[in-house]
Amino acid sequence: MSNANPDRAQSKKSVGGQLIIPAFALLFTLYYFYTIIDSPWTAQVSAFFIGSVLIVLVLIFAARALRSVRRAQADWGVGDLIAPRSILPRRLGLLALTVGYIVLLEWGGFTLTTFVYLACAMVLLGGTRVTRPAIILAAAFSIGGYLLFVAAFKTRFPAGPFEQMMGVLF
């Protein structure tokens, strides 16, 4: 006879789904390190510092997950990734919006594409009752992003209609 408690086995936490984003963050950080080899040393130092902190945090998170699995408190399942199923359409909608944002960013430019993405994402996640606040927040964040990244820091984001209009005005 086994001493295993069936209630205990069912109450295990699935940690596999929680490791997906950290795994991609680790891969992105390593890719970023690879791409900045020819950058100025100041950019390399900043990137290495931030990337190193991210790598340490990912490794700590992975070690905690591994410890939970070894103690039989968790398993490598990804069941929590699609549960609850009632919000799965919203998650898939957000994924579609994100892919659309990436695809349309070059054509629409940073500010306009960010505005549309944020407004649609907030309405999708919050429901139709938040349409007006979503539009106001999306406008504030996208214009704030333009002022901070494009105007102040001269970041080379894709220039769309809004950026071209602002270039003519200023």
Secondary structure as UniProt FT lines:
FT   HELIX           6..10
FT   STRAND          13..14
FT   HELIX           17..19
FT   HELIX           20..35
FT   TURN            36..38
FT   HELIX           41..70
FT   TURN            71..72
FT   STRAND          74..75
FT   HELIX           79..81
FT   HELIX           85..87
FT   HELIX           88..108
FT   HELIX           110..126
FT   HELIX           128..130
FT   HELIX           131..145
FT   HELIX           146..152
FT   HELIX           161..169
//
